[in-house]
Structure formats: C-alpha cells, structure tokens
Amino acid sequence: MIKYILKRLMYILLALFVIVTVTFFLMRLAPGSPFASERNFPPQIEEKLNETYGLNNPWYIQYKDYLIDTASFNFGESMKYKARSTNDMISESFPVSLTLGIEAMLLAVGFGVLIGVVSALYHNKFPDYLATSFAVLGISVPSFILAGLMQYFLSFKLGLFPVSGWKGFGYSILPALAIAFSHMGFIAKLTRSSMLEQNNSDYVKMARAKGIGKWTVVFRHTLRNALLPVVTYLGPLTAGVVTGSFIVEQIFAIPGLGKHFVQSITNRDYTVIMGTTVFYSIILLFAVLIVDILYSVIDPRIKLKGAKK
C-alpha cells in the first residue's frame, strides 16, 4: 500500500507540473493584458505595473519564477485587487466552497444510492419507473438552469428559501441541491444497474432461500458490492461539484472561490487564474487517489497495482 501511494504521489507531482506549465503558457498566449481595461492609466504607470509583476521579463524568466512560487505555494499578488494575495483570497473563500461542495456531495451520494436501491428492489414496477424518470431528469437538466428555476419558484414565488447570499444553513440548501441534482441522477442509475446485477448472483439467491428479508439482504450483502461503481464515480463527482459550483455560486451570490475564479478570467488576473487552477488541481488529483484507496477498503479482494501482496 505504501509503495502504491508513493508511486501515485510521484504521478500527482508530474501531473501538477504539466498543469502548471499548460496554464502558464495559455495565459501568456491569451491576447491583451491584465491592465488593458484600465484606460485611465498613462503608459508610464502601465509600464511600471508590468515591471512590478514581472510581465516585462522574458517568458523563461517568468516561467522559472512561477514554478518556484508554485512549489512554495506562493501564488502571488492579485493584479486587480490592491494588496490582496491569491493565497489570502483562497483561504477566505475556499471554506465557503468546501462547505457547499460537501453538502452537495452528501445529498448526491445519499439520495442517489437510496433512489437506486429502491429502483432495483422494485424492478419494472411503479417505484422503478418513477425513480428512473427522476434520474433521467436529473442528468438532463443543467445545474445553472435548475438553480434559476428553484430561485424563481421556491424562493421568489413561495418564499421557502432565501433567494441569494450566504448568511446561514438555509442559504446553502438551494445551491447545494442545484449542484447535487444531476450527480444524484447519475449515481441512482449506477446503483440501480449494479444492484440488479448483484440481485442475480448466487449468494443473494442463497440468502433469500434461507428466508432473509429483502432489506436485510440489501444492507448485509448486496449494497457493499453494488457501491463499487459509485466509489469509482466519486472522482468525477468531486470535479463536477467543484466546476459546477462556479456558475451556481455566481447565481446565488455566494462568496466562494468560484466567484474569484470567474472574475479573474473576466479581469485577466493571471495570478488568481493560475493560483486557483493549481489549487483545484491539487484537490482533484488527491480525490482520485483517495477513491483508488477506498477500492481496497470496500472490497479487500481488489489489489492495488504496485502495492505489496
């Protein structure tokens, strides 16, 4: 296990190097500059700003400095917000995005597995048709469309939830549902398919022949094996929650990291764009590693490639 983890950490470092390199050169190839919109700036001041942020240096000097800063987790000062560092912006806003993301993941996994189990147990019956329709609807409707609809009907028309902002738990319910809904449908379909496969296996038929109840068989036998595809999906789920929250945070005016990421692209704030990209990449790469390790925890028969047997 330790050998496998060390090997994966080396791959993570290599992937981060590629991500940092690609992000750097894409920013440099993009037309314009971070100060192009500041039309009131005289050329002398703009030149001074370029010098301050090292934009006048040759590209290889800028690349070297950026690699060193990234290796020390120093993402630099924002080019648009005076006296604000990218690290400070991440530390202030990421806890909000993390709270929203965890809530969305719990909703997606919890309700997705429950709907999938019910659908499989009542195969080709009304609960199965209803659950399948719900799953297809969840997969089909984008999160930003659902967010707008929920804002209009549940907040504006019915007044059940706050329209926007971030002042307590009640403000997180609608955005978390908007993010989780599509993933909930996908997890429900994964769980349903896996449960149907497990229900036809010999050990389930044997348990039923012994007179064990339907739900007892689910929780003591089939569910654990049926969760393996769901665990596989946790990596893409993390990516979907993270990237999906960018737009949803904007719609609900949530002061999360997605807000800074979207604004940094609009403002051509190179340091914030690259800093948030690297930060999210670290989270996603480690999420995939954790998912792979969970495989061996859920099913000990699975051997990790590179781990000692």
KAVEN-V715301 format. One record per residue. N is the residue number from 0. RES is the residue in one letter. SS is DSSP state (H for helix, E for strand, C for the rest). PHI is phi in radians with two decimals (NA if undefined). NEAR is the number of other ideal C-beta (glycine too) atoms within 12 Angstrom. Layout:
# KAVEN-V715301
N&RES&SS&PHI&NEAR, N&RES&SS&PHI&NEAR
This chain:
# KAVEN-V715301
0&M&C&NA&21, 1&I&H&-1.10&13, 2&K&H&-1.07&15, 3&Y&H&-1.13&23, 4&I&H&-1.11&22, 5&L&H&-1.08&17, 6&K&H&-1.13&20, 7&R&H&-1.18&26, 8&L&H&-1.11&19, 9&M&H&-1.14&17, 10&Y&H&-1.15&21, 11&I&H&-1.11&25, 12&L&H&-1.09&21, 13&L&H&-1.12&15, 14&A&H&-1.11&22, 15&L&H&-1.11&28, 16&F&H&-1.07&22, 17&V&H&-1.13&17, 18&I&H&-1.09&26, 19&V&H&-1.07&31, 20&T&H&-1.14&25, 21&V&H&-1.10&19, 22&T&H&-1.07&31, 23&F&H&-1.06&30, 24&F&H&-1.28&19, 25&L&H&-1.13&17, 26&M&H&-1.15&32, 27&R&H&-1.30&26, 28&L&H&-1.41&12, 29&A&C&-1.14&18, 30&P&C&-1.20&9, 31&G&C&1.52&17, 32&S&C&-2.51&24, 33&P&C&-1.07&33, 34&F&C&-1.87&27, 35&A&C&-1.17&18, 36&S&C&-1.40&16, 37&E&C&-1.43&19, 38&R&C&-1.24&10, 39&N&C&-1.39&9, 40&F&C&-1.32&17, 41&P&C&-1.16&12, 42&P&H&-0.99&13, 43&Q&H&-1.12&10, 44&I&H&-1.23&15, 45&E&H&-1.11&23, 46&E&H&-1.12&16, 47&K&H&-1.15&15, 48&L&H&-1.12&24, 49&N&H&-1.06&23, 50&E&H&-1.21&14, 51&T&H&-1.08&19, 52&Y&C&-1.59&27, 53&G&C&1.29&25, 54&L&C&-1.33&29, 55&N&C&-1.50&16, 56&N&C&-1.26&17, 57&P&C&-1.00&12, 58&W&H&-1.04&18, 59&Y&H&-1.24&15, 60&I&H&-1.22&14, 61&Q&H&-1.08&25, 62&Y&H&-1.12&24, 63&K&H&-1.10&18, 64&D&H&-1.10&24, 65&Y&H&-1.17&36, 66&L&H&-1.08&22, 67&I&H&-1.14&17, 68&D&H&-1.12&26, 69&T&H&-1.18&31, 70&A&H&-1.09&16, 71&S&C&-1.68&12, 72&F&C&0.99&19, 73&N&C&-1.95&21, 74&F&C&-1.54&37, 75&G&C&1.54&35, 76&E&E&-1.50&26, 77&S&C&-1.14&30, 78&M&C&-1.51&35, 79&K&C&-2.00&29, 80&Y&C&-1.85&21, 81&K&C&-1.14&10, 82&A&C&1.03&9, 83&R&C&-2.07&25, 84&S&E&-1.62&24, 85&T&H&-1.09&37, 86&N&H&-1.05&26, 87&D&H&-1.12&21, 88&M&H&-1.11&35, 89&I&H&-1.19&37, 90&S&H&-1.14&20, 91&E&H&-1.41&19, 92&S&H&-1.72&34, 93&F&H&-1.13&32, 94&P&H&-0.96&17, 95&V&H&-1.17&31, 96&S&H&-1.12&40, 97&L&H&-1.14&26, 98&T&H&-1.05&27, 99&L&H&-1.12&41, 100&G&H&-1.14&40, 101&I&H&-1.12&25, 102&E&H&-1.08&30, 103&A&H&-1.14&42, 104&M&H&-1.18&34, 105&L&H&-1.10&24, 106&L&H&-1.13&33, 107&A&H&-1.12&43, 108&V&H&-1.26&30, 109&G&H&-1.07&23, 110&F&H&-1.27&29, 111&G&H&-1.11&40, 112&V&H&-1.16&39, 113&L&H&-1.07&29, 114&I&H&-1.12&39, 115&G&H&-1.13&44, 116&V&H&-1.14&37, 117&V&H&-1.07&29, 118&S&H&-1.10&37, 119&A&H&-1.25&37, 120&L&H&-1.20&30, 121&Y&C&-1.95&22, 122&H&C&-1.02&22, 123&N&C&1.07&14, 124&K&C&-2.14&14, 125&F&H&-0.98&13, 126&P&H&-1.03&22, 127&D&H&-1.18&25, 128&Y&H&-1.10&17, 129&L&H&-1.15&17, 130&A&H&-1.16&35, 131&T&H&-1.14&29, 132&S&H&-1.09&19, 133&F&H&-1.09&30, 134&A&H&-1.14&36, 135&V&H&-1.11&22, 136&L&H&-1.10&23, 137&G&H&-1.11&33, 138&I&H&-1.23&25, 139&S&H&-1.41&17, 140&V&C&-1.56&23, 141&P&C&-1.12&21, 142&S&H&-1.11&40, 143&F&H&-1.28&26, 144&I&H&-1.20&21, 145&L&H&-1.09&34, 146&A&H&-1.07&39, 147&G&H&-1.13&25, 148&L&H&-1.13&22, 149&M&H&-1.18&33, 150&Q&H&-1.04&31, 151&Y&H&-1.23&19, 152&F&H&-1.45&17, 153&L&H&-1.44&23, 154&S&H&-1.73&27, 155&F&H&-1.28&17, 156&K&H&-1.40&13, 157&L&C&-1.64&13, 158&G&C&1.19&13, 159&L&C&-1.38&17, 160&F&C&-2.34&28, 161&P&C&-1.11&24, 162&V&C&-1.23&27, 163&S&C&-2.78&26, 164&G&C&1.87&21, 165&W&C&-2.61&27, 166&K&C&-2.22&15, 167&G&C&2.84&11, 168&F&C&-1.07&15, 169&G&H&-1.05&21, 170&Y&H&-1.32&27, 171&S&H&-1.65&35, 172&I&H&-1.15&26, 173&L&H&-1.12&42, 174&P&H&-1.10&49, 175&A&H&-1.14&41, 176&L&H&-1.13&34, 177&A&H&-1.08&42, 178&I&H&-1.30&46, 179&A&H&-1.39&40, 180&F&H&-1.06&40, 181&S&H&-1.17&37, 182&H&H&-1.20&45, 183&M&H&-1.05&43, 184&G&H&-1.14&34, 185&F&H&-1.17&35, 186&I&H&-1.14&45, 187&A&H&-1.06&44, 188&K&H&-1.19&34, 189&L&H&-1.08&36, 190&T&H&-1.13&43, 191&R&H&-1.05&39, 192&S&H&-1.09&26, 193&S&H&-1.20&33, 194&M&H&-1.14&42, 195&L&H&-1.09&26, 196&E&H&-1.16&19, 197&Q&H&-1.19&30, 198&N&H&-1.12&29, 199&N&C&-1.63&17, 200&S&C&-1.40&19, 201&D&H&-1.15&12, 202&Y&H&-1.20&19, 203&V&H&-1.26&28, 204&K&H&-1.09&16, 205&M&H&-1.15&13, 206&A&H&-1.11&23, 207&R&H&-1.21&21, 208&A&H&-1.14&11, 209&K&C&-1.41&14, 210&G&C&1.54&10, 211&I&C&-1.25&19, 212&G&C&-1.10&14, 213&K&H&-1.04&21, 214&W&H&-1.27&17, 215&T&H&-1.15&16, 216&V&H&-1.09&30, 217&V&H&-1.08&30, 218&F&H&-1.35&20, 219&R&H&-1.70&17, 220&H&H&-2.30&26, 221&T&H&-1.36&35, 222&L&H&-1.10&27, 223&R&H&-1.06&23, 224&N&H&-1.23&26, 225&A&H&-1.24&37, 226&L&C&-1.40&31, 227&L&H&-1.02&29, 228&P&H&-1.10&31, 229&V&H&-1.17&40, 230&V&H&-1.08&33, 231&T&H&-1.04&24, 232&Y&H&-1.37&35, 233&L&H&-1.09&34, 234&G&H&-1.12&26, 235&P&H&-1.02&26, 236&L&H&-1.10&36, 237&T&H&-1.05&34, 238&A&H&-1.10&24, 239&G&H&-1.15&33, 240&V&H&-1.13&44, 241&V&H&-1.16&38, 242&T&H&-1.28&31, 243&G&H&-1.16&38, 244&S&H&-1.23&44, 245&F&H&-0.99&36, 246&I&H&-1.27&27, 247&V&H&-1.11&43, 248&E&H&-1.11&43, 249&Q&H&-1.17&28, 250&I&H&-1.12&33, 251&F&C&-1.67&40, 252&A&C&0.93&22, 253&I&C&-1.63&40, 254&P&C&-1.37&25, 255&G&C&-1.70&42, 256&L&H&-1.23&37, 257&G&H&-1.06&39, 258&K&H&-1.07&33, 259&H&H&-1.15&42, 260&F&H&-1.15&34, 261&V&H&-1.13&25, 262&Q&H&-1.14&27, 263&S&H&-1.16&33, 264&I&H&-1.18&25, 265&T&H&-1.10&17, 266&N&H&-1.53&24, 267&R&C&0.98&27, 268&D&C&-1.46&35, 269&Y&H&-0.97&37, 270&T&H&-1.12&41, 271&V&H&-1.25&39, 272&I&H&-1.05&35, 273&M&H&-1.22&42, 274&G&H&-1.12&41, 275&T&H&-1.20&39, 276&T&H&-1.11&37, 277&V&H&-1.13&38, 278&F&H&-1.09&34, 279&Y&H&-1.16&34, 280&S&H&-1.09&30, 281&I&H&-1.06&28, 282&I&H&-1.08&28, 283&L&H&-1.19&29, 284&L&H&-1.15&30, 285&F&H&-1.26&24, 286&A&H&-1.11&28, 287&V&H&-1.12&27, 288&L&H&-1.10&29, 289&I&H&-1.11&21, 290&V&H&-1.07&29, 291&D&H&-1.10&31, 292&I&H&-1.20&23, 293&L&H&-1.09&23, 294&Y&H&-0.95&28, 295&S&H&-1.26&24, 296&V&H&-1.31&18, 297&I&H&-1.23&22, 298&D&C&-2.25&18, 299&P&C&-1.06&14, 300&R&C&-1.22&13, 301&I&C&-1.43&20, 302&K&C&-1.78&15, 303&L&C&-1.29&26, 304&K&C&-1.14&17, 305&G&C&1.75&19, 306&A&C&-1.49&20, 307&K&C&-1.28&14, 308&K&C&-1.73&13
